[in-house]
Amino acid sequence: MKNVKPTKAWTISLLVISICTLIISITNIIGADIPDMLKRILGVAELVALPVLAYTSVKMFTGRDKQ
């Protein structure tokens, strides 16, 4: 179990962060009005995915040094 790399969680969290950021940024650049609740949901999704991304990144990169 120690050799399992958390690449799936890392990939999913990276995709969630990038998609949420792109949606918020593009709508701000275009000037489109999206509902405030949607912005809040996307922001919460980013805040949940960020610690997962940090944890899995540390696990992946420190695991390589030990081998």
Backbone as ProteinMPNN parsed JSONL, in Angstrom:
{"seq_chain_A": "MKNVKPTKAWTISLLVISICTLIISITNIIGADIPDMLKRILGVAELVALPVLAYTSVKMFTGRDKQ", "coords_chain_A": {"N_chain_A": [[0.81, -1.196, 0.0], [2.11, 1.133, 0.415], [3.362, 1.899, -1.889], [1.537, 3.049, -3.566], [0.615, 5.617, -5.676], [-0.79, 8.846, -5.435], [-2.074, 9.731, -7.891], [-4.54, 9.894, -9.182], [-6.295, 11.37, -7.505], [-4.833, 13.712, -7.46], [-4.92, 14.508, -10.157], [-7.693, 14.875, -10.55], [-8.253, 16.923, -8.697], [-6.636, 18.951, -9.728], [-7.863, 19.37, -12.216], [-10.409, 20.247, -11.37], [-9.782, 22.662, -10.073], [-8.656, 24.096, -12.223], [-10.772, 24.22, -14.11], [-12.806, 25.555, -12.68], [-11.511, 28.003, -12.173], [-11.091, 28.921, -14.791], [-13.755, 29.253, -15.689], [-14.729, 31.276, -13.958], [-12.881, 33.349, -14.501], [-13.125, 33.782, -17.308], [-15.81, 34.562, -17.537], [-15.691, 36.95, -16.139], [-13.928, 38.439, -17.75], [-15.321, 38.583, -20.18], [-17.542, 39.869, -19.301], [-19.901, 38.815, -18.682], [-22.83, 38.137, -16.838], [-23.042, 35.964, -14.298], [-24.89, 33.926, -12.05], [-24.707, 34.801, -8.574], [-24.676, 32.743, -6.738], [-23.638, 30.619, -8.212], [-21.0, 31.476, -8.619], [-20.135, 31.383, -5.981], [-20.379, 28.641, -5.422], [-18.506, 27.582, -7.216], [-16.227, 28.76, -6.147], [-16.12, 27.556, -3.609], [-15.723, 24.932, -4.404], [-13.17, 25.157, -5.463], [-11.775, 25.825, -3.123], [-12.03, 23.471, -1.694], [-10.698, 21.661, -3.315], [-8.098, 22.592, -3.333], [-6.516, 21.999, -0.885], [-6.428, 19.229, -1.225], [-4.991, 18.979, -3.59], [-2.539, 20.083, -2.755], [-1.762, 18.287, -0.7], [-1.594, 15.808, -2.095], [0.349, 16.453, -3.966], [2.613, 16.862, -2.374], [2.839, 14.278, -1.3], [3.361, 12.814, -3.64], [5.791, 13.914, -4.581], [7.589, 13.705, -2.433], [7.664, 11.008, -2.131], [9.17, 10.108, -4.234], [11.763, 10.801, -3.586], [12.497, 9.078, -1.555], [13.001, 6.595, -2.643]], "CA_chain_A": [[0.0, 0.0, 0.0], [2.975, 2.306, 0.48], [3.824, 2.259, -3.229], [0.431, 3.624, -4.329], [0.771, 7.05, -5.903], [-2.115, 9.492, -5.468], [-2.175, 10.495, -9.129], [-5.941, 10.102, -9.555], [-6.805, 12.494, -6.715], [-4.087, 14.882, -7.906], [-5.454, 14.889, -11.465], [-9.058, 15.384, -10.393], [-8.218, 18.229, -8.028], [-6.073, 19.918, -10.666], [-8.905, 19.67, -13.196], [-11.458, 21.036, -10.722], [-9.267, 24.015, -9.876], [-8.476, 24.787, -13.499], [-12.072, 24.484, -14.733], [-13.478, 26.61, -11.905], [-10.806, 29.261, -12.41], [-11.377, 29.355, -16.157], [-15.139, 29.73, -15.784], [-14.838, 32.561, -13.274], [-12.073, 34.347, -15.198], [-13.682, 34.09, -18.633], [-17.035, 35.349, -17.387], [-15.31, 38.305, -15.739], [-13.335, 39.116, -18.908], [-16.396, 38.846, -21.14], [-18.508, 40.764, -18.691], [-21.169, 38.096, -18.549], [-23.333, 38.031, -15.481], [-23.461, 34.644, -13.851], [-25.497, 34.058, -10.721], [-23.783, 34.876, -7.452], [-24.602, 31.417, -6.115], [-22.729, 29.814, -9.025], [-19.638, 31.905, -8.277], [-19.822, 30.882, -4.641], [-20.207, 27.191, -5.518], [-17.212, 27.362, -7.86], [-15.197, 29.144, -5.186], [-16.04, 26.513, -2.582], [-15.105, 23.762, -5.048], [-11.728, 25.428, -5.514], [-11.232, 25.763, -1.77], [-11.971, 22.066, -1.29], [-9.712, 20.959, -4.143], [-6.748, 23.106, -3.098], [-5.744, 21.173, 0.058], [-6.221, 17.899, -1.809], [-3.889, 19.134, -4.537], [-1.308, 20.286, -2.0], [-1.414, 17.05, -0.01], [-1.17, 14.781, -3.043], [1.609, 16.884, -4.571], [3.673, 16.563, -1.412], [2.973, 12.825, -1.241], [3.975, 12.32, -4.868], [7.169, 14.341, -4.765], [8.449, 13.165, -1.368], [7.764, 9.578, -2.357], [10.229, 9.846, -5.221], [13.069, 10.982, -2.963], [12.784, 7.97, -0.648], [13.343, 5.376, -3.366]], "C_chain_A": [[0.855, 1.263, 0.0], [3.415, 2.786, -0.904], [2.732, 2.882, -4.097], [0.636, 5.123, -4.457], [-0.601, 7.694, -6.036], [-2.335, 10.312, -6.738], [-3.628, 10.778, -9.528], [-6.533, 11.294, -8.808], [-6.123, 13.789, -7.143], [-4.644, 15.403, -9.228], [-6.847, 15.497, -11.346], [-9.054, 16.756, -9.74], [-7.627, 19.306, -8.928], [-7.092, 20.321, -11.727], [-10.009, 20.54, -12.599], [-10.997, 22.481, -10.547], [-9.163, 24.761, -11.199], [-9.809, 25.124, -14.161], [-12.81, 25.605, -14.008], [-12.831, 27.966, -12.154], [-11.081, 29.792, -13.805], [-12.79, 29.913, -16.291], [-15.278, 31.106, -15.15], [-14.082, 33.652, -14.033], [-12.686, 34.753, -16.537], [-14.958, 34.901, -18.504], [-16.742, 36.771, -16.919], [-14.723, 39.094, -16.912], [-14.415, 39.497, -19.915], [-17.381, 39.872, -20.595], [-19.865, 40.125, -18.546], [-21.56, 38.015, -17.082], [-23.751, 36.595, -15.202], [-24.015, 34.808, -12.44], [-24.443, 34.029, -9.607], [-23.62, 33.518, -6.787], [-23.661, 30.5, -6.893], [-21.285, 30.187, -8.742], [-19.223, 31.368, -6.92], [-19.586, 29.376, -4.655], [-18.857, 26.86, -6.154], [-16.06, 27.708, -6.92], [-15.021, 28.103, -4.09], [-15.399, 25.253, -3.157], [-13.599, 23.942, -5.157], [-11.096, 25.304, -4.139], [-11.15, 24.333, -1.241], [-10.866, 21.339, -2.044], [-8.277, 21.404, -3.846], [-5.965, 22.305, -2.059], [-5.487, 19.76, -0.461], [-5.045, 17.94, -2.781], [-2.558, 19.288, -3.805], [-0.844, 18.993, -1.332], [-0.89, 15.993, -0.978], [0.122, 15.163, -3.745], [2.781, 16.57, -3.648], [3.908, 15.065, -1.324], [3.69, 12.28, -2.472], [5.448, 12.68, -4.935], [8.097, 13.885, -3.634], [8.598, 11.663, -1.504], [8.864, 9.218, -3.331], [11.606, 9.943, -4.593], [13.472, 9.792, -2.095], [13.25, 6.718, -1.369], [14.795, 5.314, -3.715]], "O_chain_A": [[0.383, 2.337, -0.371], [3.797, 3.944, -1.07], [2.987, 3.211, -5.256], [0.81, 5.819, -3.456], [-1.484, 7.137, -6.688], [-2.743, 11.471, -6.659], [-3.906, 11.803, -10.151], [-7.2, 12.134, -9.411], [-6.758, 14.842, -7.185], [-4.819, 16.61, -9.396], [-7.142, 16.516, -11.971], [-9.772, 17.655, -10.178], [-8.072, 20.454, -8.894], [-7.172, 21.493, -12.095], [-10.49, 21.467, -13.251], [-11.744, 23.414, -10.843], [-9.54, 25.93, -11.286], [-9.958, 26.212, -14.718], [-13.373, 26.497, -14.642], [-13.528, 28.966, -12.326], [-11.285, 30.994, -13.981], [-12.993, 30.938, -16.941], [-15.879, 32.004, -15.739], [-14.592, 34.761, -14.19], [-12.755, 35.94, -16.856], [-15.176, 35.834, -19.278], [-17.471, 37.699, -17.268], [-14.991, 40.287, -17.05], [-14.416, 40.61, -20.44], [-17.974, 40.644, -21.349], [-20.863, 40.806, -18.315], [-20.713, 37.846, -16.205], [-24.696, 36.082, -15.8], [-23.639, 35.737, -11.725], [-23.434, 33.329, -9.696], [-22.53, 33.183, -6.322], [-22.959, 29.687, -6.293], [-20.43, 29.308, -8.636], [-18.081, 30.946, -6.736], [-18.687, 28.886, -3.971], [-18.15, 25.966, -5.69], [-15.038, 27.022, -6.904], [-13.897, 27.803, -3.689], [-14.622, 24.583, -2.476], [-12.839, 22.993, -4.967], [-10.009, 24.745, -4.0], [-10.282, 24.026, -0.423], [-10.174, 20.495, -1.474], [-7.338, 20.647, -4.093], [-4.819, 21.951, -2.332], [-4.449, 19.166, -0.169], [-4.205, 17.04, -2.789], [-1.559, 18.685, -4.199], [0.335, 18.648, -1.396], [0.132, 15.358, -0.718], [0.917, 14.288, -4.086], [3.815, 16.072, -4.092], [5.055, 14.622, -1.279], [4.53, 11.387, -2.36], [6.273, 11.844, -5.305], [9.29, 13.698, -3.87], [9.584, 11.102, -1.027], [9.429, 8.127, -3.255], [12.528, 9.244, -5.015], [14.661, 9.527, -1.921], [13.851, 5.848, -0.739], [15.242, 4.344, -4.327]]}, "name": "protein", "num_of_chains": 1, "seq": "MKNVKPTKAWTISLLVISICTLIISITNIIGADIPDMLKRILGVAELVALPVLAYTSVKMFTGRDKQ"}
